[in-house]
Amino acid sequence: MNESQKKSLQRLGGRFIVFDGPDGAGKSTQRKMLSDALSEAGVDTISCRDPGGTIIGDRIRSVLLDNDLSDMDVRCEAMLFMASRAQLVTEIIRPALAENKTVLCDRFVTSTCAYQGAAGHDPKAVIELATLAIGDCWPDATLIVDVDVDRGFERIGRRPHHAGKNRKRSSGKGMLFDGVQPDAMEARSIDFHRRVRTLFLGVYEYYPRPVVTVDGVGDPATVFDRVLTELSRVAW
């Protein structure tokens, strides 16, 4: 890392940055790569995941990961996500930012806009609900790492013709959660996932803070270069 790259990364000190996007886009890989680069540049950084990241949040996450949520109303889902988020902001994110640490989060409000939006909840109403949950603690920038649904499915080892199977006994979040058995992820059709992607790509139109899209096609290093380029363009 040269001095110019180091200074560019140090510019991200004390920022709240979210990685989000369709399943299989590689957002978690990119978050980890940015975390490593920031640490190398001497930037104090913490990483968290949404939902979860706290004892209370992980309990809520376990409810959302239950394999029998077919009867849960989409508004109930959205509120559970916000409850977990409220705890994460209070317990982890705000204190870290107060100490001028950079916070990198794997998913945030944009996920609820996309996934619960695709399930029928008004994405713009999600913003109102989020304001109650997180107050003014919005990300300084959200990076939507984007790939088409077929490519994303291929990356996570899921075939498009499997989408929509086992609907009654599965959670309604598609592949929203990492670390869940594949059978629990087959609750939504491929058309649902395509709606999710479309909503991710349009969230910048109404989201209250900057949202940029990063092409997730290519090897991780190539995508990471795009991440750094987009971050350099954000007006903090």
C-alpha positions in Angstrom: 0.0 0.0 0.0 1.5 3.3 -1.1 1.1 6.6 0.8 -1.6 7.9 -1.6 -3.7 4.7 -1.1 -3.2 5.0 2.7 -4.4 8.6 2.8 -7.4 7.7 0.7 -8.4 5.0 3.1 -7.8 7.2 6.1 -10.4 9.5 4.7 -13.0 6.8 5.7 -12.1 7.1 9.4 -15.1 7.6 11.6 -17.6 6.7 8.8 -20.5 4.3 8.8 -20.5 2.2 5.6 -22.9 -0.5 4.7 -22.5 -3.3 2.1 -25.7 -4.7 0.7 -27.1 -6.3 -2.4 -28.7 -9.5 -3.9 -27.8 -12.9 -2.7 -24.5 -14.1 -4.0 -23.3 -10.6 -5.0 -20.2 -10.9 -2.8 -21.0 -8.1 -0.4 -19.5 -9.9 2.7 -16.3 -10.6 0.8 -16.0 -6.9 -0.1 -16.7 -5.8 3.4 -14.0 -8.0 4.7 -11.5 -6.7 2.1 -12.3 -3.1 3.1 -11.9 -3.9 6.8 -8.5 -5.5 6.1 -7.4 -2.5 4.0 -8.5 0.0 6.6 -6.7 -1.8 9.4 -3.6 -1.9 7.3 -4.0 1.9 6.8 -4.2 2.3 10.6 -8.0 3.1 10.7 -9.8 1.7 13.7 -12.6 -0.4 12.3 -15.4 -2.6 13.6 -17.6 -4.9 11.6 -21.2 -5.9 12.4 -24.1 -7.8 10.7 -27.7 -7.0 10.4 -29.9 -8.5 11.7 -28.1 -9.6 14.9 -24.7 -8.4 16.2 -25.9 -8.1 19.8 -27.3 -10.6 22.3 -30.8 -9.3 21.9 -30.4 -8.9 18.1 -29.2 -12.4 17.7 -32.3 -13.6 19.6 -34.5 -11.7 17.1 -32.4 -13.1 14.3 -33.1 -16.6 15.5 -36.9 -15.8 15.2 -36.4 -14.5 11.7 -34.4 -17.7 10.8 -37.2 -20.0 12.0 -38.1 -22.4 9.2 -41.9 -21.9 9.7 -42.6 -18.2 9.2 -45.1 -18.7 6.3 -47.9 -17.1 8.3 -45.9 -14.1 9.4 -47.2 -10.8 8.1 -44.6 -8.9 6.1 -45.1 -5.9 8.4 -44.2 -8.1 11.4 -41.1 -9.2 9.5 -40.1 -5.5 8.9 -40.7 -4.6 12.5 -38.6 -7.4 13.8 -35.7 -6.3 11.5 -36.1 -2.8 12.9 -36.1 -4.0 16.5 -32.8 -5.8 15.9 -31.4 -2.7 14.2 -32.5 -0.4 17.1 -30.4 -2.5 19.5 -27.5 -2.7 17.1 -27.4 1.1 16.7 -27.7 1.7 20.4 -25.3 -0.9 21.6 -22.6 -1.1 18.8 -22.8 1.5 16.1 -23.4 4.8 17.9 -20.7 4.1 20.6 -18.2 3.1 17.9 -18.9 6.3 15.8 -18.5 8.4 19.0 -15.0 7.0 19.3 -14.3 7.9 15.7 -14.2 4.3 14.6 -15.2 3.2 11.1 -18.3 0.9 11.2 -18.7 -1.6 8.4 -22.1 -3.3 8.4 -23.2 -6.4 6.4 -26.8 -5.3 5.3 -28.9 -2.6 6.9 -32.2 -0.8 6.1 -31.7 -1.2 2.3 -32.2 -4.9 2.7 -35.6 -4.4 4.3 -36.5 -2.0 1.5 -35.6 -4.7 -1.1 -36.7 -8.0 0.5 -39.8 -6.9 2.4 -40.6 -4.5 -0.5 -40.5 -7.5 -2.9 -42.9 -9.3 -0.5 -45.4 -6.5 -0.7 -44.4 -3.8 1.9 -44.1 -0.3 0.7 -40.3 0.4 0.5 -40.8 4.1 1.2 -42.8 3.3 4.3 -39.7 1.2 5.4 -37.8 4.5 5.7 -40.4 5.9 8.0 -40.2 2.8 10.2 -36.4 2.9 10.2 -36.4 6.5 11.4 -38.2 5.4 14.5 -35.8 2.5 15.0 -32.4 4.2 14.3 -33.1 7.9 14.6 -30.5 9.9 12.7 -28.0 7.1 12.6 -28.0 6.5 8.8 -25.0 5.1 7.0 -22.7 7.7 5.5 -22.7 5.5 2.4 -24.3 2.3 1.3 -22.7 0.1 -1.4 -25.1 -2.1 -3.3 -22.9 -4.9 -4.8 -24.9 -6.0 -7.8 -25.1 -9.2 -9.8 -27.9 -10.7 -11.8 -30.0 -13.3 -10.0 -28.8 -16.3 -12.1 -25.1 -15.5 -11.4 -25.8 -14.9 -7.7 -27.6 -18.3 -7.5 -24.6 -19.9 -9.2 -22.2 -18.4 -6.7 -24.1 -19.8 -3.7 -24.6 -23.2 -5.3 -28.4 -22.8 -5.9 -30.1 -23.6 -9.1 -32.8 -21.3 -10.4 -35.3 -24.1 -10.9 -35.0 -24.9 -7.1 -36.4 -21.4 -6.3 -39.9 -21.6 -4.8 -39.7 -25.1 -3.4 -40.5 -26.0 0.2 -42.4 -22.7 0.6 -44.6 -23.7 3.5 -41.8 -24.7 5.8 -39.3 -22.0 4.9 -38.5 -18.4 5.9 -39.7 -15.7 3.6 -36.4 -14.0 3.2 -35.0 -15.9 0.3 -31.2 -16.0 0.8 -31.2 -13.0 3.0 -29.3 -14.7 5.8 -25.8 -16.2 5.7 -25.2 -19.5 7.3 -28.7 -21.0 6.8 -29.2 -24.4 5.4 -30.2 -24.3 1.7 -33.6 -25.9 2.2 -34.7 -22.9 4.3 -33.8 -20.6 1.4 -36.1 -22.1 -1.2 -39.3 -20.2 -0.1 -39.4 -17.6 -2.8 -39.6 -17.8 -6.6 -36.9 -16.6 -8.9 -39.3 -13.8 -9.8 -39.2 -12.7 -6.2 -35.4 -12.5 -6.2 -35.6 -10.5 -9.5 -37.9 -8.0 -7.8 -35.5 -7.8 -4.9 -32.7 -6.9 -7.2 -34.8 -4.3 -9.0 -35.6 -2.7 -5.7 -32.0 -2.6 -4.6 -31.1 -0.8 -7.9 -33.8 1.8 -7.3 -33.3 2.4 -3.6 -31.1 5.4 -4.2 -34.1 7.4 -5.4 -35.7 7.7 -1.9 -33.0 6.6 0.6 -32.0 9.5 2.9 -28.3 9.0 2.5 -25.9 8.2 -0.4 -26.4 4.8 -2.1 -24.1 3.7 -4.9 -24.1 0.6 -7.0 -21.0 -1.5 -7.6 -20.8 -4.0 -10.4 -20.2 -7.3 -8.6 -19.1 -9.2 -11.7 -15.4 -10.2 -11.7 -12.8 -11.5 -9.3 -12.9 -10.0 -5.8 -9.8 -7.8 -6.4 -11.4 -6.2 -9.4 -14.7 -5.6 -7.6 -12.8 -4.1 -4.7 -11.1 -1.6 -7.0 -14.7 -0.5 -8.0 -15.6 -0.3 -4.3 -12.7 2.1 -3.6 -13.5 4.1 -6.7 -17.2 4.6 -5.6 -16.2 5.5 -2.1 -13.8 8.1 -3.4 -16.8 9.8 -5.2 -19.1 10.0 -2.2 -19.5 13.6 -0.9 -19.2 13.1 2.8 
